[in-house]
Amino acid sequence: MSNSYFYFALAVGVALGAWGSYMAERRNRSKNLGFLLGFLFGVIGIIIIMLLGSKKNQDFSEGQKN
């Protein structure tokens, strides 16, 4: 087996990681988490990011209200 397969798999992993990072950022999630899910799990990681949905932004500038 040649090194070209390794480089191709690495390139695909990085591309899916970048896509996962982009999708996670659009959903207010951690870009690092998105990259890791995309890089390590590929298309399944992308699907997981899609299923997580958006994270709501919380504004703590006014303090917590009871």
Secondary structure, DSSP 8 states (H G I E B T S, - for coil): --HHHHHHHHHHHHHHHHHHHHHHHHTTS-HHHHHHHHHHHTHHHHHHHHHH--------TT----
